[in-house]
């Protein structure tokens, strides 16, 4: 993920700055995806593991990054508050 891009993009829902989701939380999110408990804000199951993801500075919403391109669509976001407590705390 290009650091310059991170300086200029923000969450389309909250307008908060975004940062890369750290490796530990990404692994836990991917484990929850594999367990079938992750849904997007559009209530669609997230089936594919994420190689990278962006998270709002408040840690609430996660956006997938596909082939180096952030998918900043509200419906593609995952609300971490909707996951089990141990999934991405």
N, C-alpha and C positions, 0 to 999 in steps of 0.2 A: 504494500500500500504506500503510495507516494505521500511523504510528509507534507509537501506543499499543498496537496489536495486536502489533507486533514485540517489545514489551517483555514480553509475557506468554506468547507461544507458544514452543515448543521442538520439536526434532526428536523424533518418536515412537520412533525407533530408538536414537539415541545420547543423547537428553535434552540435547543441546547447544543453546545459543541459536542463533537463525536471524537472518540479515541478508539484505538485498537483494543479489542477484547483480549485480555491476557491469556496466556497459554493454559493455565490451570482452569480458568473459568470456561474457556473454549472446549477443553477436554470434557468437562462436566456437562456442558451443554450438548456436546456430541453424544455422550453416553445417554442423556435423556432423550435425544432424537432417536437413537438406536432402540431405546425402550418404548418408543411410540407415544411419549407423553407430551411432546412439544407441538403446539399449534401456533400458526401465525395469527396476527390480529384479525385476519379475515376468517378465522376459525378453520383454516385448512391445515391438515397434518403436515408437518415438516418431515420429509422422508430422507433427504440427502444430508449427510454430514457436511459441516462447514470447514473449509480450509482457513478462512479468515472471517472476521466479523467486526463490526463497529458497534460500540455501545455509547449511549448518552452518558454525559459526565455524572448524572445522578444514578447511573447503573440500572435504569428501569427498562429501556428499550434496546434491543439488539437488531442490527440490520446485517443481512448476509453480504459478503463480498464474493462475487463470482468472477473468476479470471481477472482479478485485480480491479474490478469495477464494482463500486458500492451500489447495492440495490436499495435506493432510498425511497421506497414506496411504503406508504402507511400499512397497506395490507400485507406486505412482505415482512414487516417487523415482528419480532417475538417479544411479548411483554414478560419479562423475567418474574414479575410478581405472580403470574399465573402458573408457574412451575412449582413442583414440590420443593420444600425448603432446602433440601440438600443438593438440588440440581445445579444451581449457579450462585449460591450465596457467597 
